[in-house]
Amino acid sequence: MILRADRTSSDAAHRSPTASAARRLVSLRAASLCAATLLAAHAASAQAPASAATRPATHTVKRGDTLWDISKFYLADPFLWPEIYRLNTDQIEDPHWIYPGEVLKLPGATRTVAQAPEPPRPAPEPAVVTPASPTVRPVPAAREPEPQQPQPRREAQVPTVRMGEYVAAPWVDIQGGPKGAGYIIGARDIPGIASADHSRMGLFDAVNIAPPVGSVAAEHERFLTYVLGPDIEEFGQIVIPTGVVEITRSPRNGEAAIGRVVKMFGEMLQGQRLIPLDSAAAVLTAQPAPVANGKTGKVRWVKNSPVLPSLQNYLIVDISRRDVTAGDQIDLYLPRQEPVEGRDLALPETWIARAQILRVTPYGASAIITSQQQPAISEGTAARVAAKMP
């Protein structure tokens, strides 16, 4: 019986080779389809941004990261970067500047508040029914829960003055610059080559510093390094920031303080002076209101002396803190030109650009160009207060 069963199945296989090949082809196609499906699912899960349920609570900044890219990866929309900035204003002073190693909080998953389950009701006892007077108790209708009203979304308060622009802005001071300033003693890293120039500092370099007079240089305190610009006659000394140093070890036992370079705006060299970092402008959130016939002055200095100053260029005007404050706006313009010989008509005033006031001192004010229509900006260009903070 066994030999007959084997012979019968063998004969059937020889009689229908087409059916056997078809079955093998179907198996191969099914296996290929399954593999392709698994590969597609793996690729989709690798490229898709983290969902609200799987999104981590924090992100550690890597070199090359931006808030735009982080928002695109975690929130699937780069335009939601202000959500991440608002959660991290305790360590991000300017959203344009984030640094490797910073741990940023990420918006959490949206959670729905579940209603607590009602406690189980005890089983009703059987009612005693008498033929004379049956009692029927109505069952109260279940009360539907009231819909929850959506909470209004609180918008983040955007600072009037960007902290990064304020810190990097030059200003006008007394001759010789701030009194009692400290200075950079030198870099802490020992050069591997004796002839190497170690008088220049780089971002995140460790440095030895002599704190300003009267400063304890507590850990995490920040200092602004600077160089002196031109001393303008009958106006004042221009002071130009070069970077920010954060203290990592306070001075002790007659030793220098140790710090780390956390921001750079220009060349930072051994011997440059430093003063405590002023962050007062970070609390300004109001908006300036237009004014008529504001205080007038003129441009006295433009940083780096560009041929054609443009947006984001710094300049200094001779309008002092008596008339302006941080957040005010000034207009740069060409005044009305009266008729001259050969021309009977006067030429109307020409608007050139608008700038925001950043630092103010008793001698003058620094500003940054925010909008522009004409390229003609130079020392001597007329300036007028156009809007003032409340």
KEKE-3310 file (N, C-alpha, C; in steps of 0.2 Angstrom, whole numbers, plus 5000, padded with zeros to 4 digits):
npx = (5004:5010:5020:5012:5005:5016:5020:5009:5008:5020:5019:5008:5015:5024:5015:5009:5019:5017:5008:5015:5026:5019:5014:5026:5030:5020:5022:5035:5032:5023:5032:5041:5033:5029:5042:5045:5035:5038:5051:5046:5038:5048:5056:5047:5044:5057:5059:5048:5042:5044:5029:5016:5014:5026:5036:5051:5055:5065:5078:5095:5106:5115:5130:5126:5113:5097:5083:5072:5075:5074:5061:5054:5058:5053:5040:5034:5032:5041:5037:5033:5043:5043:5036:5045:5055:5048:5047:5060:5066:5073:5086:5089:5094:5093:5084:5090:5102:5108:5117:5129:5126:5117:5102:5086:5069:5055:5039:5025:5015:4999:4986:4971:4959:4954:4938:4934:4929:4913:4908:4904:4886:4876:4867:4850:4838:4826:4810:4796:4781:4764:4748:4738:4743:4753:4770:4778:4794:4801:4815:4829:4834:4849:4862:4870:4887:4893:4900:4917:4924:4935:4952:4958:4972:4988:4997:5015:5025:5033:5050:5053:5066:5078:5088:5101:5105:5105:5116:5127:5128:5137:5142:5142:5153:5162:5178:5191:5183:5173:5175:5186:5186:5188:5200:5205:5216:5223:5223:5218:5221:5235:5247:5251:5261:5275:5277:5265:5252:5243:5236:5224:5207:5194:5178:5170:5182:5193:5197:5208:5204:5204:5193:5181:5183:5177:5169:5163:5163:5155:5151:5144:5141:5140:5151:5155:5165:5176:5182:5190:5184:5184:5188:5178:5178:5172:5161:5161:5168:5169:5163:5166:5158:5165:5162:5156:5159:5158:5158:5167:5174:5176:5187:5200:5210:5219:5220:5217:5201:5191:5185:5173:5172:5157:5150:5153:5157:5166:5184:5192:5204:5219:5221:5210:5197:5184:5167:5153:5139:5126:5109:5097:5088:5080:5068:5059:5043:5033:5026:5032:5025:5019:5026:5025:5035:5047:5063:5077:5093:5109:5118:5133:5142:5146:5146:5160:5162:5154:5152:5140:5128:5117:5102:5102:5114:5124:5123:5127:5119:5118:5108:5103:5100:5091:5081:5078:5075:5078:5071:5064:5061:5069:5069:5079:5083:5083:5083:5071:5074:5077:5072:5084:5096:5091:5082:5065:5057:5055:5063:5055:5056:5065:5063:5074:5078:5073:5077:5080:5082:5094:5106:5107:5115:5122:5128:5125:5116:5114:5109:5100:5098:5082:5073:5073:5074:5081:5099:5107:5116:5126:5139:5133:5120:5103:5093:5078:5067:5054:5045:5040:5043:5031)
npy = (4994:5006:5008:5010:5021:5030:5029:5033:5047:5051:5049:5058:5070:5070:5070:5083:5095:5108:5113:5112:5121:5132:5133:5136:5148:5156:5156:5162:5175:5179:5179:5189:5201:5202:5205:5217:5225:5225:5232:5245:5249:5250:5260:5271:5272:5276:5289:5297:5310:5311:5305:5313:5304:5297:5306:5312:5320:5330:5338:5336:5348:5347:5350:5361:5361:5369:5379:5379:5366:5357:5359:5355:5341:5335:5341:5340:5352:5365:5379:5379:5382:5393:5387:5379:5388:5396:5387:5387:5399:5401:5398:5400:5415:5422:5417:5414:5409:5395:5382:5368:5355:5361:5357:5356:5358:5350:5352:5344:5329:5330:5328:5320:5323:5310:5305:5300:5284:5280:5274:5257:5253:5247:5232:5233:5230:5217:5223:5224:5218:5222:5216:5226:5239:5243:5249:5260:5266:5279:5278:5288:5298:5296:5308:5318:5322:5339:5347:5351:5367:5374:5379:5395:5399:5404:5416:5418:5431:5441:5448:5466:5471:5461:5450:5445:5455:5466:5464:5463:5475:5490:5505:5522:5530:5537:5545:5533:5523:5511:5512:5504:5491:5473:5461:5450:5437:5427:5412:5396:5383:5373:5376:5364:5366:5376:5388:5392:5403:5408:5419:5422:5419:5406:5400:5393:5391:5389:5401:5412:5425:5442:5448:5462:5477:5476:5465:5449:5438:5427:5409:5405:5418:5431:5439:5454:5455:5468:5480:5496:5508:5522:5538:5550:5567:5579:5571:5557:5541:5526:5510:5493:5478:5461:5448:5435:5429:5416:5413:5399:5395:5403:5416:5412:5410:5420:5417:5418:5420:5408:5405:5403:5405:5409:5416:5425:5440:5446:5447:5440:5444:5441:5451:5459:5470:5468:5468:5467:5458:5466:5464:5470:5474:5463:5462:5470:5471:5478:5488:5501:5517:5528:5545:5562:5575:5572:5571:5576:5572:5566:5554:5548:5538:5523:5506:5496:5504:5502:5503:5504:5505:5493:5483:5477:5483:5491:5507:5523:5537:5554:5556:5557:5548:5556:5558:5546:5528:5511:5501:5511:5519:5526:5537:5538:5551:5562:5579:5592:5602:5618:5630:5634:5644:5644:5635:5635:5628:5619:5604:5590:5581:5566:5550:5538:5526:5515:5513:5503:5508:5503:5502:5514:5529:5543:5550:5546:5536:5519:5510:5498:5495:5492:5492:5498:5510:5519:5519:5528:5531:5537:5545:5559:5558:5563:5561:5556:5554:5542:5534:5529:5520:5515)
npz = (5000:5004:4994:4983:4985:4985:4972:4965:4969:4964:4950:4948:4950:4939:4929:4930:4928:4926:4935:4947:4946:4945:4958:4965:4959:4964:4978:4978:4974:4984:4995:4990:4990:5003:5009:5002:5008:5022:5021:5016:5026:5036:5031:5031:5044:5048:5042:5046:5056:5074:5083:5093:5104:5105:5106:5112:5128:5128:5118:5114:5108:5093:5083:5070:5071:5070:5077:5068:5060:5071:5075:5063:5063:5075:5077:5064:5057:5052:5054:5067:5076:5086:5097:5103:5106:5115:5126:5131:5134:5146:5143:5130:5123:5111:5098:5086:5089:5095:5104:5103:5114:5123:5131:5126:5130:5124:5116:5124:5122:5117:5129:5133:5146:5155:5161:5178:5182:5186:5203:5206:5206:5219:5219:5216:5229:5230:5227:5238:5235:5237:5235:5238:5237:5226:5224:5213:5209:5201:5189:5190:5176:5167:5168:5156:5154:5155:5141:5139:5139:5127:5132:5131:5120:5126:5120:5116:5123:5114:5114:5113:5110:5102:5111:5107:5097:5105:5114:5106:5101:5098:5108:5114:5125:5139:5137:5134:5138:5148:5166:5178:5172:5169:5162:5149:5153:5147:5136:5142:5137:5134:5121:5108:5100:5101:5094:5090:5088:5102:5107:5102:5104:5103:5100:5114:5120:5134:5146:5156:5167:5173:5184:5183:5193:5210:5207:5210:5202:5201:5199:5183:5180:5168:5157:5146:5133:5125:5113:5110:5100:5088:5095:5096:5093:5104:5106:5110:5116:5106:5109:5106:5106:5108:5112:5123:5139:5150:5168:5174:5185:5200:5206:5217:5232:5228:5215:5197:5189:5180:5164:5150:5133:5126:5117:5101:5093:5086:5083:5096:5108:5118:5132:5130:5136:5149:5155:5167:5160:5153:5153:5153:5143:5139:5146:5140:5132:5127:5113:5103:5100:5087:5085:5083:5077:5083:5093:5085:5077:5071:5062:5069:5068:5059:5060:5055:5044:5031:5013:5008:5019:5026:5030:5046:5050:5062:5069:5076:5084:5088:5099:5115:5131:5137:5128:5121:5122:5125:5112:5106:5090:5076:5062:5047:5036:5022:5023:5019:5005:5002:4989:4977:4967:4951:4953:4956:4965:4980:4987:4992:5009:5010:5014:5021:5029:5043:5060:5075:5091:5102:5113:5125:5131:5142:5132:5119:5107:5101:5087:5076:5059:5052:5042:5025:5012:5004:4998:5004:5017:5029:5039:5047:5041:5043:5057:5066:5080:5078:5084:5100:5116:5128)
capx = (5000:5014:5023:5007:5004:5022:5021:5004:5010:5026:5016:5004:5019:5027:5010:5007:5024:5015:5005:5020:5029:5014:5014:5032:5030:5015:5026:5040:5029:5021:5038:5044:5028:5030:5048:5044:5030:5042:5055:5043:5036:5054:5058:5042:5045:5063:5059:5043:5044:5041:5022:5015:5015:5033:5041:5055:5054:5071:5083:5102:5108:5121:5132:5123:5105:5093:5076:5068:5076:5072:5053:5052:5059:5049:5033:5032:5031:5046:5035:5031:5049:5042:5034:5051:5059:5045:5048:5067:5068:5078:5093:5090:5093:5091:5082:5095:5109:5108:5124:5129:5126:5111:5096:5080:5063:5051:5032:5023:5010:4992:4983:4964:4958:4948:4934:4935:4923:4908:4908:4898:4880:4874:4861:4844:4835:4819:4804:4791:4775:4758:4742:4734:4745:4760:4774:4783:4798:4804:4822:4831:4838:4857:4864:4875:4892:4893:4906:4922:4926:4942:4955:4961:4979:4991:5003:5021:5027:5040:5053:5054:5073:5081:5094:5107:5107:5107:5122:5132:5128:5142:5139:5146:5155:5167:5184:5194:5178:5170:5180:5186:5185:5193:5203:5207:5223:5225:5219:5220:5224:5243:5248:5255:5267:5277:5277:5258:5249:5238:5233:5217:5202:5189:5171:5170:5189:5193:5201:5209:5202:5204:5187:5181:5184:5171:5165:5165:5164:5152:5150:5139:5140:5143:5155:5155:5172:5175:5188:5189:5184:5187:5186:5175:5179:5166:5155:5163:5172:5165:5165:5163:5158:5168:5160:5153:5163:5154:5163:5166:5177:5177:5193:5201:5217:5224:5221:5212:5195:5192:5179:5173:5169:5151:5148:5158:5154:5172:5190:5193:5211:5222:5221:5204:5194:5177:5163:5147:5134:5119:5103:5090:5083:5077:5062:5054:5039:5028:5027:5033:5019:5022:5026:5026:5040:5052:5069:5081:5100:5112:5122:5139:5147:5143:5151:5164:5162:5152:5151:5132:5125:5110:5099:5106:5120:5124:5125:5127:5117:5119:5102:5105:5095:5086:5076:5076:5076:5079:5065:5062:5062:5071:5069:5084:5080:5086:5079:5068:5079:5074:5074:5091:5097:5090:5076:5060:5053:5059:5062:5052:5060:5066:5064:5079:5077:5071:5081:5078:5086:5096:5109:5107:5120:5121:5131:5121:5112:5116:5103:5101:5093:5077:5070:5077:5071:5087:5105:5112:5117:5133:5140:5130:5113:5099:5089:5073:5063:5048:5041:5043:5040:5026)
capy = (5000:5012:5009:5012:5028:5034:5029:5037:5054:5053:5049:5064:5076:5070:5072:5090:5099:5115:5115:5112:5127:5138:5134:5139:5155:5160:5156:5167:5182:5181:5181:5196:5206:5203:5208:5224:5228:5226:5237:5251:5251:5252:5267:5276:5274:5280:5296:5300:5313:5308:5307:5316:5299:5294:5311:5313:5326:5334:5336:5339:5352:5345:5355:5362:5361:5375:5378:5377:5359:5353:5359:5351:5334:5333:5343:5340:5358:5370:5385:5379:5383:5397:5383:5376:5394:5398:5383:5387:5406:5402:5397:5403:5422:5424:5411:5413:5406:5389:5379:5361:5353:5363:5352:5359:5355:5349:5352:5337:5326:5333:5323:5321:5321:5305:5306:5295:5279:5280:5268:5252:5254:5241:5229:5235:5224:5216:5226:5220:5220:5220:5217:5231:5246:5242:5255:5260:5271:5281:5278:5295:5298:5298:5315:5318:5327:5345:5347:5355:5372:5374:5384:5400:5398:5410:5418:5420:5438:5442:5454:5471:5471:5455:5450:5445:5461:5471:5462:5464:5482:5495:5511:5528:5530:5542:5544:5528:5517:5510:5512:5498:5485:5468:5459:5443:5436:5423:5405:5391:5377:5374:5374:5359:5369:5382:5394:5393:5410:5407:5425:5423:5415:5403:5399:5387:5390:5391:5407:5415:5432:5446:5451:5469:5480:5475:5459:5443:5433:5420:5404:5406:5425:5432:5446:5456:5458:5473:5484:5503:5511:5529:5543:5555:5573:5582:5566:5551:5535:5521:5504:5488:5471:5456:5442:5434:5424:5414:5410:5392:5394:5409:5417:5410:5409:5424:5415:5421:5417:5404:5406:5399:5409:5406:5420:5429:5444:5448:5444:5440:5443:5441:5458:5463:5471:5465:5471:5463:5458:5470:5460:5474:5475:5457:5462:5474:5467:5483:5490:5508:5521:5533:5551:5568:5580:5569:5573:5575:5572:5564:5548:5550:5533:5517:5500:5493:5509:5499:5508:5505:5502:5490:5480:5474:5486:5495:5514:5527:5544:5559:5557:5553:5544:5560:5558:5540:5523:5505:5499:5517:5519:5532:5537:5542:5555:5568:5585:5596:5606:5624:5632:5637:5648:5640:5630:5639:5624:5616:5597:5587:5577:5559:5545:5533:5520:5515:5509:5502:5510:5497:5504:5522:5532:5550:5553:5545:5529:5514:5507:5493:5496:5487:5493:5503:5512:5522:5517:5534:5531:5539:5549:5565:5558:5566:5556:5559:5549:5541:5530:5529:5515:5518)
capz = (5000:5004:4988:4978:4987:4983:4965:4963:4969:4959:4943:4947:4949:4933:4924:4930:4930:4926:4942:4953:4944:4947:4965:4967:4957:4969:4984:4977:4973:4991:4999:4988:4992:5011:5010:5000:5013:5028:5019:5015:5033:5040:5028:5033:5052:5049:5040:5049:5063:5080:5085:5100:5109:5106:5106:5118:5132:5127:5113:5115:5102:5090:5079:5064:5073:5071:5079:5062:5059:5076:5074:5057:5064:5080:5076:5057:5054:5054:5057:5074:5080:5092:5102:5106:5109:5121:5132:5133:5135:5151:5141:5123:5123:5105:5094:5080:5092:5099:5104:5105:5121:5126:5132:5125:5131:5118:5118:5126:5119:5119:5133:5135:5153:5156:5167:5182:5181:5192:5207:5204:5210:5222:5216:5220:5233:5227:5230:5241:5231:5240:5230:5239:5235:5223:5224:5208:5210:5194:5189:5187:5170:5167:5166:5152:5156:5151:5136:5142:5135:5126:5135:5126:5120:5128:5115:5119:5123:5110:5116:5109:5107:5102:5116:5104:5094:5110:5117:5101:5099:5100:5111:5115:5132:5141:5134:5137:5139:5155:5171:5182:5168:5170:5156:5147:5154:5141:5135:5147:5134:5132:5114:5107:5096:5105:5090:5088:5091:5107:5109:5099:5107:5099:5103:5119:5123:5141:5147:5162:5167:5179:5185:5184:5200:5214:5205:5213:5197:5203:5193:5178:5178:5161:5156:5139:5131:5120:5111:5110:5093:5088:5100:5091:5096:5106:5106:5115:5114:5104:5112:5101:5109:5104:5113:5130:5143:5156:5173:5176:5192:5203:5208:5224:5234:5224:5208:5192:5188:5174:5161:5144:5128:5124:5111:5098:5088:5082:5085:5104:5109:5125:5135:5129:5142:5150:5160:5167:5154:5154:5150:5155:5137:5138:5149:5136:5128:5124:5106:5102:5097:5083:5088:5078:5079:5088:5094:5079:5078:5065:5062:5070:5067:5057:5062:5050:5038:5025:5007:5007:5025:5024:5035:5052:5051:5068:5069:5083:5083:5094:5103:5121:5135:5139:5123:5118:5127:5121:5109:5102:5083:5073:5055:5044:5030:5019:5025:5014:5002:4999:4982:4975:4961:4945:4954:4960:4969:4986:4986:4999:5013:5007:5019:5019:5032:5050:5064:5081:5097:5107:5119:5126:5136:5142:5126:5112:5106:5096:5083:5071:5053:5052:5035:5021:5005:5000:5001:5006:5024:5031:5045:5045:5039:5048:5061:5070:5083:5075:5088:5107:5120:5133)
cpx = (5004:5017:5018:5006:5010:5022:5015:5005:5015:5023:5012:5009:5022:5021:5008:5013:5022:5012:5010:5024:5025:5014:5020:5033:5025:5019:5031:5037:5026:5027:5041:5039:5029:5037:5048:5040:5034:5047:5052:5041:5042:5056:5054:5043:5052:5063:5053:5045:5041:5034:5022:5016:5022:5038:5045:5054:5059:5074:5089:5104:5115:5123:5129:5115:5103:5086:5071:5069:5073:5064:5051:5053:5054:5041:5030:5030:5036:5044:5033:5037:5048:5040:5040:5055:5055:5046:5055:5070:5073:5085:5094:5088:5091:5090:5087:5101:5107:5115:5124:5130:5120:5105:5090:5074:5059:5043:5029:5017:5003:4988:4976:4963:4952:4944:4934:4929:4919:4909:4903:4892:4878:4868:4855:4840:4828:4814:4799:4784:4769:4752:4738:4736:4752:4763:4779:4787:4802:4812:4825:4835:4845:4858:4870:4881:4892:4900:4911:4924:4933:4946:4958:4969:4983:4997:5009:5022:5034:5043:5054:5061:5075:5088:5101:5110:5109:5114:5128:5132:5133:5138:5144:5147:5160:5174:5188:5189:5176:5176:5180:5185:5190:5196:5204:5214:5226:5221:5222:5223:5231:5244:5253:5262:5269:5277:5270:5256:5243:5235:5226:5213:5197:5183:5172:5177:5188:5198:5202:5207:5203:5198:5187:5182:5177:5167:5168:5166:5161:5151:5144:5137:5143:5146:5155:5162:5171:5182:5186:5189:5186:5184:5184:5175:5172:5159:5156:5167:5168:5168:5162:5164:5161:5165:5158:5157:5159:5159:5161:5169:5178:5184:5194:5208:5222:5224:5216:5206:5195:5185:5179:5169:5163:5148:5153:5155:5160:5178:5191:5200:5213:5223:5215:5200:5187:5174:5157:5142:5128:5114:5096:5085:5079:5070:5057:5050:5033:5030:5028:5027:5022:5021:5027:5031:5045:5059:5073:5089:5103:5116:5129:5145:5143:5148:5154:5164:5160:5151:5144:5129:5118:5107:5103:5113:5119:5126:5124:5124:5118:5113:5103:5099:5090:5080:5074:5078:5076:5072:5062:5064:5064:5070:5076:5081:5085:5081:5076:5073:5075:5076:5081:5091:5096:5085:5071:5057:5058:5058:5060:5057:5059:5067:5069:5078:5075:5076:5078:5083:5088:5099:5109:5112:5119:5124:5128:5118:5114:5109:5105:5096:5089:5073:5073:5074:5077:5094:5110:5112:5124:5133:5137:5123:5109:5095:5084:5069:5056:5043:5044:5039:5036:5030)
cpy = (5006:5014:5011:5019:5033:5035:5033:5045:5056:5053:5056:5070:5076:5072:5079:5094:5107:5118:5116:5119:5133:5139:5138:5146:5159:5161:5162:5174:5184:5183:5188:5202:5207:5207:5216:5228:5230:5232:5244:5253:5253:5259:5272:5278:5277:5287:5300:5304:5310:5310:5310:5310:5297:5299:5312:5320:5332:5333:5340:5342:5349:5351:5356:5362:5368:5374:5376:5369:5355:5353:5354:5343:5331:5335:5343:5346:5363:5377:5385:5380:5388:5393:5381:5382:5396:5394:5383:5394:5406:5401:5399:5411:5425:5417:5409:5410:5401:5385:5372:5360:5355:5358:5356:5355:5355:5349:5345:5335:5329:5327:5325:5319:5316:5306:5299:5290:5280:5274:5263:5253:5247:5238:5231:5229:5223:5219:5222:5222:5217:5221:5223:5238:5245:5249:5255:5266:5273:5280:5284:5294:5300:5305:5315:5323:5333:5345:5353:5361:5373:5380:5389:5399:5405:5411:5420:5427:5438:5448:5459:5471:5464:5455:5450:5451:5466:5470:5464:5471:5487:5501:5516:5529:5536:5540:5538:5522:5516:5510:5506:5491:5480:5467:5452:5442:5432:5416:5400:5385:5378:5372:5369:5361:5375:5388:5396:5400:5408:5413:5426:5417:5412:5402:5392:5386:5392:5396:5409:5422:5435:5449:5459:5471:5479:5469:5453:5437:5427:5416:5405:5413:5426:5439:5447:5458:5463:5476:5491:5505:5518:5533:5549:5562:5576:5577:5561:5546:5529:5514:5498:5481:5466:5449:5442:5429:5423:5411:5403:5390:5401:5410:5415:5409:5414:5422:5419:5417:5413:5404:5402:5404:5406:5410:5424:5433:5447:5445:5445:5439:5443:5449:5462:5464:5468:5468:5467:5464:5461:5466:5464:5474:5469:5457:5466:5470:5472:5485:5498:5511:5527:5540:5556:5573:5578:5572:5572:5575:5570:5558:5551:5544:5527:5511:5497:5498:5506:5505:5509:5502:5499:5487:5476:5477:5491:5502:5518:5534:5548:5561:5553:5550:5549:5560:5551:5534:5516:5503:5505:5516:5526:5532:5541:5545:5560:5574:5588:5601:5612:5626:5636:5641:5643:5635:5634:5635:5620:5608:5594:5583:5570:5555:5540:5526:5521:5511:5509:5504:5504:5499:5512:5524:5539:5553:5552:5538:5525:5511:5502:5495:5490:5487:5499:5504:5515:5519:5522:5535:5532:5543:5556:5565:5560:5560:5559:5553:5549:5538:5529:5523:5518:5519)
cpz = (5000:4997:4982:4979:4984:4975:4962:4963:4965:4952:4943:4946:4942:4927:4924:4932:4930:4932:4947:4952:4946:4954:4968:4965:4962:4975:4984:4977:4980:4995:4997:4990:4999:5012:5008:5005:5019:5027:5019:5022:5037:5038:5031:5040:5053:5047:5043:5055:5069:5082:5092:5105:5110:5106:5112:5122:5130:5121:5114:5108:5100:5085:5072:5065:5072:5074:5074:5060:5064:5076:5069:5059:5069:5080:5069:5054:5056:5057:5064:5079:5086:5098:5106:5109:5115:5127:5134:5133:5141:5149:5134:5124:5117:5100:5088:5083:5097:5099:5106:5112:5125:5126:5131:5126:5125:5120:5119:5122:5121:5123:5134:5142:5153:5162:5171:5182:5187:5196:5205:5209:5213:5219:5220:5223:5230:5230:5232:5238:5235:5235:5231:5236:5232:5222:5218:5208:5203:5195:5186:5181:5171:5165:5162:5154:5152:5147:5139:5137:5134:5129:5130:5126:5121:5123:5119:5118:5119:5112:5111:5106:5108:5106:5112:5100:5099:5113:5113:5099:5102:5104:5112:5122:5133:5137:5138:5139:5147:5160:5175:5179:5170:5163:5155:5148:5149:5141:5140:5144:5132:5125:5113:5103:5099:5101:5088:5092:5095:5110:5107:5103:5102:5103:5107:5121:5130:5142:5154:5162:5173:5179:5185:5192:5204:5212:5208:5208:5199:5197:5189:5177:5172:5161:5148:5138:5125:5118:5110:5102:5093:5093:5096:5095:5098:5106:5111:5112:5112:5107:5108:5105:5105:5106:5121:5133:5149:5161:5174:5183:5194:5205:5216:5226:5230:5217:5203:5191:5181:5171:5154:5139:5125:5118:5108:5093:5084:5085:5093:5105:5116:5126:5133:5136:5143:5156:5161:5162:5156:5150:5151:5149:5136:5141:5145:5131:5125:5117:5106:5098:5093:5087:5082:5081:5084:5088:5087:5081:5071:5067:5063:5069:5064:5057:5055:5044:5032:5019:5007:5013:5023:5030:5040:5053:5057:5066:5075:5081:5089:5097:5109:5125:5137:5134:5120:5124:5122:5118:5105:5095:5080:5065:5052:5037:5028:5019:5018:5011:4999:4992:4982:4969:4955:4946:4959:4966:4975:4984:4993:5002:5010:5013:5016:5022:5039:5054:5071:5086:5101:5113:5119:5132:5137:5136:5119:5113:5100:5093:5078:5065:5052:5045:5032:5014:5001:5003:5004:5014:5026:5037:5042:5043:5045:5051:5065:5073:5080:5079:5095:5111:5125:5139)
residu = (MET:ILE:LEU:ARG:ALA:ASP:ARG:THR:SER:SER:ASP:ALA:ALA:HIS:ARG:SER:PRO:THR:ALA:SER:ALA:ALA:ARG:ARG:LEU:VAL:SER:LEU:ARG:ALA:ALA:SER:LEU:CYS:ALA:ALA:THR:LEU:LEU:ALA:ALA:HIS:ALA:ALA:SER:ALA:GLN:ALA:PRO:ALA:SER:ALA:ALA:THR:ARG:PRO:ALA:THR:HIS:THR:VAL:LYS:ARG:GLY:ASP:THR:LEU:TRP:ASP:ILE:SER:LYS:PHE:TYR:LEU:ALA:ASP:PRO:PHE:LEU:TRP:PRO:GLU:ILE:TYR:ARG:LEU:ASN:THR:ASP:GLN:ILE:GLU:ASP:PRO:HIS:TRP:ILE:TYR:PRO:GLY:GLU:VAL:LEU:LYS:LEU:PRO:GLY:ALA:THR:ARG:THR:VAL:ALA:GLN:ALA:PRO:GLU:PRO:PRO:ARG:PRO:ALA:PRO:GLU:PRO:ALA:VAL:VAL:THR:PRO:ALA:SER:PRO:THR:VAL:ARG:PRO:VAL:PRO:ALA:ALA:ARG:GLU:PRO:GLU:PRO:GLN:GLN:PRO:GLN:PRO:ARG:ARG:GLU:ALA:GLN:VAL:PRO:THR:VAL:ARG:MET:GLY:GLU:TYR:VAL:ALA:ALA:PRO:TRP:VAL:ASP:ILE:GLN:GLY:GLY:PRO:LYS:GLY:ALA:GLY:TYR:ILE:ILE:GLY:ALA:ARG:ASP:ILE:PRO:GLY:ILE:ALA:SER:ALA:ASP:HIS:SER:ARG:MET:GLY:LEU:PHE:ASP:ALA:VAL:ASN:ILE:ALA:PRO:PRO:VAL:GLY:SER:VAL:ALA:ALA:GLU:HIS:GLU:ARG:PHE:LEU:THR:TYR:VAL:LEU:GLY:PRO:ASP:ILE:GLU:GLU:PHE:GLY:GLN:ILE:VAL:ILE:PRO:THR:GLY:VAL:VAL:GLU:ILE:THR:ARG:SER:PRO:ARG:ASN:GLY:GLU:ALA:ALA:ILE:GLY:ARG:VAL:VAL:LYS:MET:PHE:GLY:GLU:MET:LEU:GLN:GLY:GLN:ARG:LEU:ILE:PRO:LEU:ASP:SER:ALA:ALA:ALA:VAL:LEU:THR:ALA:GLN:PRO:ALA:PRO:VAL:ALA:ASN:GLY:LYS:THR:GLY:LYS:VAL:ARG:TRP:VAL:LYS:ASN:SER:PRO:VAL:LEU:PRO:SER:LEU:GLN:ASN:TYR:LEU:ILE:VAL:ASP:ILE:SER:ARG:ARG:ASP:VAL:THR:ALA:GLY:ASP:GLN:ILE:ASP:LEU:TYR:LEU:PRO:ARG:GLN:GLU:PRO:VAL:GLU:GLY:ARG:ASP:LEU:ALA:LEU:PRO:GLU:THR:TRP:ILE:ALA:ARG:ALA:GLN:ILE:LEU:ARG:VAL:THR:PRO:TYR:GLY:ALA:SER:ALA:ILE:ILE:THR:SER:GLN:GLN:GLN:PRO:ALA:ILE:SER:GLU:GLY:THR:ALA:ALA:ARG:VAL:ALA:ALA:LYS:MET:PRO)
# end
